[in-house]
């Protein structure tokens, strides 16, 4: 009787396998890496690479569901307990359906740089480029705000010495309003990456007036 039962189980397993065979191959989508567990006083500066690829082993019916629903396969980095510095970490891959086996992760490790999180408030410098049209002059521009909050990795935030916006007034003959992007620079004039500016833009009102002794001529 035991032998007959075991034989029946084997026959059933073979039948199931033949109808729904297991396939081993690469998952078609790259998986972006999400971050979990990072201390609020820290920030991730960068992750290389920012996504991974995986090989999976699963029955054909499961593969069909995985390929239809991209949310079933995801990848994350658990940074619980990690501190400032450079780290090599193996991503965690989660598959929200079974049976599935993760057979390979490419790359098997990702490089992460963690730094302390810092915020600083800095004044905005407006640089005017060019000169107005002949007979016109630019008066003092008005900014909707004169300060910006710089936030991000402490190393980069501390290197910022200047927040700059550039205003082109070349050949202007009337007042205007412009929305200008802000950029962060270090003491050597190099733009600083990995920092966030709030706000990212400013609104500048530039008065342009006609100089004394000049008047507009209408050509008929």
Secondary structure, DSSP 8 states (H G I E B T S, - for coil): -HHHHHHHHHHHHHHHHHHS-EEEEE-SS-EEEEEES--TTEEEEEEESSEEEEEEEEEHHHHHHHHH-GGGEEEEEE-TT--SEEEEE--EEEESSSSEEEEEEESS-EEEEEEEEEEEEEEEEEEEES--STTEEE---EES-SEEEEEEEHHHHHH--EEEEEEE-TT--S-EEEEEE-EEE-TTS-B--SEEEESSEEEEEE-EEE-TT-------
